[in-house]
Amino acid sequence: MSPAATVIAAAFLDSLTVPADTTHAIVSVLVALQLAAPAATLVAIGLPALLDRPLSERATTRLVGAGFTAAFLAGLAMLVLLSLRGFVPEQVHLGTWFSVGHHDATIDLVADGLSVPYVCFSTGLCALVNAFAGKYLHREPGFTRFFILLTVFGTGMNLMVLAGSIDVLFAGWEFLGISSTMLIGFFHDRTNAAKAALRAFITYRICDVGLLTAGVVIHRAVGSGDFERLFSGVWPHGECLVPSSTATVVALLLVFAAMGKSAQVPFSNWLPRAMEGPTPSSAIFYGALSIHAGAYVLLRCEALLDAAPLARLALIVIGSATALHASLVGRVQTDLKSMLSYASMTQAGIIFVEIGLGLRVVALVHICSHAVLRSLQILRSPSALHDRHELEAALGGHPGAGGWSVVSLLPESVQRWMYRVALERGFEEMVVSRSVVGPAWRLLERLADLERAWTDWLGMSGAERAEARAERRLRGRSR
């Protein structure tokens, strides 16, 4: 480049430079728009439905599309603005929830090199799925309900991604969980859909204990849930501000929480069943955004992982086990959506390994690229099945075996063993049921019997207590 061109380019970049105060004011408005747009859409379509006057299908899809498009454009504007300043984090303070002495809970949001790219692709995918769902769910009795839940999800997703504190992140996390559960059970007249929703809800509730406990530990350690008191610096080169012992405890709790949302072993059996929901929700939740929510939380707290080698080792082990498990089990699935769900699980496991190895930028690029690809694959799956059936009809039968696999190099006895393990889904459900669910259920039943015996002793005579004990023994034998 000539010296004159260099001078002109430098002058152009200087003209684009925005003062810090102006940048903060603009970013604050754009961040607020990221949350206000889907939330306003939720009110616009939810309030008429609540009054038993739902909007038409066209009006509903247009309103939801406008909300997500506005959020997407706001995200792009933030991306351009922050890129001119080297992605220096911008904190947006929206208020204080409560304050007691030196302890407070603030409502803070953050725009930086992690949250802004992530929120751009998440709102863009929501807008894409909205356009597809408007045609896919045409004349479906739950049409408006689907789009209400989609806007709840979009609001929660943006809230979680832009969160500047563990309190705000937990609120967005719960929005994701409830909307995800209700969309799995969208066809509530189907028994399998209701059971799949309940299974996902239970898994979420168990692993959410990790995030909730992490919040308690963070508040106890620094007097607030603000991330800026936990780590500082420009992502992904943050510096941990708490002792390594505290960082290790919090990081391990976050890993446990992420395992549920991202369907990592041994909490993975809910994901294939989640495909009972409509195809658009399967694409946005279990192929693109929801399954990567756990990975995003880990990326947000990457400085804590640097100070917690044990948590990083756990991520590598859990991610590797999940990737191997899902890759093996996915090979024997007989329906397309189950195959795609195990493929998503495989990639989520690899992303966990990347985060554990410290490859944060690689993990972010992997999340974005995988989310776009898998979302489009799931949206395409109904027409892909139709094309497959037409091909079989044209050929007069099955088109034949698939491509070459490295498994074919193994001895036949090993292949048969692997096939059996894959058919049983790695015996994961059997092991969890026998070693965790069964003992926990029996413990709860025993505690319930003790409670009934105590209340009987307080309120019954001797003869009545003997009769009640006999009835409990009969119920125990019947179980």
N, C-alpha and C positions, 0 to 999 in steps of 0.2 A: 504494500500500500504506500502511495506517495505521501510525503510530509503534509501536503495541502489537504489530502483526503483524511489524514489522521487528525489534523486540526479541526476539520469540519465535523468529523464523527465525535470528537471529544466535546466540541461546542454543542452538538445536538443532544448528547447524553446529559450535559450540564443543564440544558434547558428543560430536560425531563425531570430533573431532581426536584423533589417536593420537600419543603421544610418539615422538620420532625413534628411540630405541633399540628400542621395541616394534615400530615399523613395520619397521625393518631385520630384526628377528628373524622377523617374520611373512612378509615378502617373501622372505627366504632359504628358508624352508620351502616357500613356494608355487613359487618358481623351481625348487627341487630336485624338487618334485612334477611340474612340467612335463616334466622329463627322465625321472624315475623311472617315471611311469605308462606311457608307451609302451615304455620299455626293459623293464619288468617284464612287460608283455604279450608282447613279443618272446620273452623267456625262457619264458613260460608256454606258448606255442603252438609255439615252435621246439624246445624240449628233447624233448617227446614225439615230434615228427616226426623228430628226429635219432635217437631210439631205435626208430624204425620203428613207433611207436604213436601216429599222429596223432589229435588230438581230432576229435570229430564236427563237422560243418559248423555246427550250431547253437551248440555250445560255443565254437567258434573265433570266430564273428561276435560273440557276446555278450561274450567276453573282450576282443576288440579294441575293440568299442564302449564297454565300460566304461573301458578305458584312456584312449581319446581323450576321453570325456565327463569323466573326472576331470581331465584336463589342461585341458579347456575351462573347467570350473568354477573351477579354480585361476587361470586367466588372467582370468576375470571378476572374481574376488576381488582380484587384483592391480590390475586396472583401476580398481576402485572405491577401493581403498586409496590408490593413487598420485594419483588425481584429487583427493582431499582435500588433498594436499600440493603441488598444482600441477605434478605429474609431474617432481619433482626426481629425478634418476637415483639408483638404489640399486645399489651395487656388491656382488656376492656373491662372495667369495673361497673357492674350493673346494680350493685347494692349489697347490703349485708343482711343475711337471713336472721341472725341473732348474734349478740355479743354479751359475754358474761365475764367480767374481769379481764384477764389477759387472753381469754379464749374467745374466738369468734369464728363464724361460718359465713364466708362471703360468696357472692354470686359473681364469679369472674370467668371471662372467656379469653382465649388466646388465639392469635393469628400468627402462624410461623411456617417454617418450611415443611412441617409435617401436616398440620391441620388444614392449610389452604389447598394444597393439591388433593388431599383426601376428600375434602368437602366438595371440590369441583367434580370429581368423578362420581361421587355418591349421588349428588343431586342430578347430574346428567343421566345416570342410569335410572333413577326414579322417574325422570321425565320420559325416558325411552319406554320403560315398562308401562307407564300410564297410557302412552299411545297404543301399545299392543293390547293392554287389558281392555280398553274401550271397545275393541272389536271382539276380543276373545270371550268376554262376559256379556255380550249383547243379549238382552232379555233374560238374564239370570236373575232369579228372585232376590239374591243378595248383592246386586250390583252396587248400590249406594254404600252398603256396609263394607264392601271390599275397598272402595276408595277412601272411606273414612279411616279404615285401618292403615291404608297406604300412607295417608297424610300423617297419621299418628307415628308411623315408623319413620317417615322423613324428618319430622320435627325432632324425634328422639335421636335419630342418627346425627343430625347437625348439632344437637345439644351435646352429645357425647364427644364428637370430634373436636368441637371448639371449646370444650370444657377447660377451664384454667384451674380447677380444684377437684378434689376427689368427690365432693358433695354434688357438684353439677354433673360430673361424669356418671355418678351412680344414678341420678335422676334420668339421664338419657339412656343409660343401660337398661333401666326398668321399662322405659317406653318401648325399647326394642323387644324385650322379653314378652311383654303382654301382647303387643301387636303380632309378634311371631306366633305365639301360642294360639291366638284366636284365628289367625289365617290358616294354620295347620288344620284346625277344626272347622274351617269355613263351611264345608258340607256336613253340618252337624247331624243330619239325618242318617249319615253313614257311621256304622259302629266303628270301623277301622279308623276313620278320621278322628272321631272323639277320643279313642284310645291313644292314637298317636299324639294328639294335642296334650293329653294328660301326661304321657310319658315325657314329652319335651318340657312341660311345665315343671314336673318334679325334678328333672335334671337341672334345669335352670335354678330352681330354688335351692338345691343342694350346693351348687357351685357359687351361687350369689353370696353365700355365707362368707366365702373368701374375700370378695370385694368389700362387703360390709365390715368385716373384721379389719381389713386393711385400712379402711377409713377411720375406724376407731383407733388403731395403732398410730396412724399419722397424726390425728388430732392430739393424742396423748403425747406424742414425741415433740411436735413443733407448735402446738396450741392453735392450729388452724389446718384446714384441708387444702390450702393453696399450694400448687405445685412449685411456685417460685421459692417457697421455703424448704422444699425438698431438694431441688436441683436448680442450677442456673446455667447460663450459656446458650449458645445457638445450637438448635438441633441439627445434626445428631451428635454433637460434641459437647454434651452437657456435663456438668460437674456436680457430683453428689454432695449435699450439704449436711447429711446426717451420718451418724456412726455406722460402720459396716454391719454391726449386729442388727440395728434397726432396719437398714436397707435390705438385709437378708430376709428378715421376717416379713417385711412388706412385699418384697419381690416374690417370695414363695406363695404368699396368699394371693397375689395377682396371677401367678401361674395357675393356681388351683381354680380361680374364677374363670380364667381364659379357657381352660380345658372344657368347660361345659358349653360355652357359646360356640367354640370352634370345633366341637365334636372330636376331642382327642381321647384316645384309649385311657381309661375304661369307660368313658362317658360318651361313646360314639354311636351306640345303637339307636338313638332317637333320630339321627339324621336321615337314614333311608326311609323311615316311616313318615318323616315330615313331608315327603313328596305327595301325601294324600291331599294336600292343599291344591289350589288352582295353579296352573303352570306359571302365570305371571309372578305370583308370590314365591313360588319355588325358585324362580330365576333371581329375584332381587334379594331374597333372604339366604337361601342355602347354596346358591352358586356364586353370589357376588359380595353382599355387604354384611349380613348378619354373621356368617361363618368366619369373617375376618375381624369381627369386633374385638375378640380376645387378642388377636395379634396387634391391633391398633393400640390397645391399652398398654401392651408390653413395649411397643415402640415409643409411646408417650413417656413411659418411665424408664427409658433406656439407661439413664444415668444410675438408677438404682441397680440395674442388672450389672453394670460395670463394677459396682462395689459388692456384688453378691455372686461369687463364682459358683456357689452351690445351686442357685436358681438357674444360672446359665447351663450348668450340667444337667439339671432336671429338664430344661427345655429341649436339649439335644436328645436325651434319652426318650422322652415322651414323644417328641416329634418324629424321631426315627421309628419307634415302635408303631405309631399311628400310620406313617407312610407305608411301611411294610405290610401291616395288617390290611389297610384299605386297598392297596395294590393287589394283594392276593385275593381278597374276598370279592373285589369288583370284577374279577375275571370270570366269575361263574354266575353273575346276575343275569336274569332272563328278561328284564324289562329295561328300557332305555333310561328312564329317570333314576332308577336305582344305580345303574352303572355310572351315571353322571354324578350322583351324590357321593359315591365312593371315590370317584376321580377328584371331586372337590375336597374330600377328606384327605386324600393323598397329598394334594398341593398345600393344604393347610398345615399338615405335618412337616412338610419340607420348609415352609415359611417359619415355623417354630424353630427348626434347626438353624436356619439362617440368622434368626434373631439371637439364638443362643451362642452362635459363633461370632456375633458382633457385626454382622453384615446388614446394618440397618437400612441403608439406602437401597441395597439389593432387595431386601424384604419388601420395602415400600413399592418399588417398581414391580416386583413379583405379584404383590397384592392387586395393584391396579390392572396389570395385564391379564392376570388370571380371572379377575372379577368380570372384566369386559368379555373375555372369551367364553367363560362358563355361562354367563347370563345369556349371551346370544345362542349358545348351544341348547340351553334348556328352552328358550323361546322357540327355537327351531324344531325341537323334538317332536311335537305332534305332526307337523308336515313331513319330517324325516321318516317317521313311521309309515305315513301314507305313501311316500315315495318308495319305501322298501317293499311294501305290499304290492305296489304296481310292478316293481322290478321282478318280484317272485312270480307274479301272474304272467309277465311277459316271457320269463324263462321256463315256465312250467314247473317250477320247484324252487328249492332253496339254492341260492347262488353259490354255495360252497363254503369251505372253511375260510377263516380269516387269514391274516398275514403271519409271517414267521415270528416266533417268540423264543426268547432265551430259555424258557422253561422246557422247550422241546429237546434241549441238550442234556437234560437230567435223565437219570435212569427211570424206567417206567414205574418201578416201585415207589420212587420218591414222588413222581408225578401223581400217582394215585393217592398217596398220603396227603400231598398238598391239596389235591382236589377235594378230598374228604374234609380237611380242615377248613377250606374255603366255603364249602357248602354249609358247614356248621358256624360260619362267621367267626372262625378262630376260637370257638368255644367261649367267646367273651361273655355272652349273656348267661350261659350256664354257670360260669365261674362267679360272676357278679351276683347272680341269684342265690347260689348256694353259700357263698362266703360273706356276703354283705347284706343283701335284702332279706334272706331267710332268718339269720340271727337277729337282725334289727326288728323284724316283724314279731318274732317270738318274744323278744325282750319287751316290746310295747304291749303285747298281749299279757305277759306276766305282770307288768306294772298296772295294767287295767284291772286284772284280777285282784291284785293287792289293794287297789283303790276301792273296788267294790266290797272286798272283805272288810276294810276299815269302816266304810259307811254302814255296812250291815251291822257291825259290832256296835256302832254308835246308836243306831236307830231301831234295832230289832231285839226281840226276846231270844232266849236260848234256843227254843224249838224252831223259831223262824230262821235263825242263823244256820241251824243244822240243815233245814230244808233248802236254804239258798246255796249252801256248800255242795249239797247233792246235785242241785241243778247245774252248778258250774262244772262239776266233774263230768256230768253227762255231755255238756257242751264241749268240754275239752276232748272227750273221746270222739265225738262226732267230727271235730276238726282234724 
